[in-house]
Amino acid sequence: MLSPNPPTKRAMNADQFLALAEALRSYARHSGRDINASNLFVHAMLMRAIQSDRPTPPQRAEKREAA
């Protein structure tokens, strides 16, 4: 039986992020595009990955008592 949930992909590691950033900068240089835009894009994706990778803080005692 197939799962109703799509399979999840593994997160990119640091080497993959650096390779992506270098590829985007290279593309930007060769195509005459803004290198800062590619840097900002990679930065935004890295920050999203860091935010989603953080463990959630434990719930406060009063919230658990209300449930």
N, C-alpha and C positions, 0 to 999 in steps of 0.2 A: 504494500500500500504506500502510495506517495504521501509525503508530508504536506499539509496545507500551507506550511510556512516555507518561504524560499530559503535555500541554504545561505548561511552567512559567509562572507569572505573574511579572511584574516586581515587584520590591520596592517598597514604599511609599516615597515621598520625604518629606522633612521637613515640607513643607506639608500633605501628606496625613495624617501623624501628628498634626500640630497640629489639623487640621480634625476628625479622629476624636476627639481628646481634648476639644475644645470641644463637639462634638455629644453625647458621653457625659455631660459635666458639665451641659449644658443639660437633657438627659433626666433626669438624677438630680435636678436642682433642681425640675423640674416634676412629677416623680412622687413626690417625698418620699424618694428613696433617698439612700444615703450617697455624697457626692461623692468622698470619699477612695477608695472602692472603684473608682470609674471611673478615677481617677488612677493607682491601683496597677495596674489592668489595662493601661492604655496604657503605663505604665512597663515592665511585664513584657514586653509585646509588642515595645517598642522595644529592650529589652536583648537579647531573642532575635534580633532582626534584626541588631543590632550584632555579637553573637557569631557568627552564621552568616555574616556578611559579612567577617569577619577572615580574612586568608590563613593557611593552615596553615604552621607553622614547618618549615623544611627538616629532613629526616630526618638523624639523626646518622650519621656515617660507619660506625660499627660495625654499625648496623642494615642498611645497604646492603650491607656486606661479607657478612653472614650470609645474604642472599638469593641 
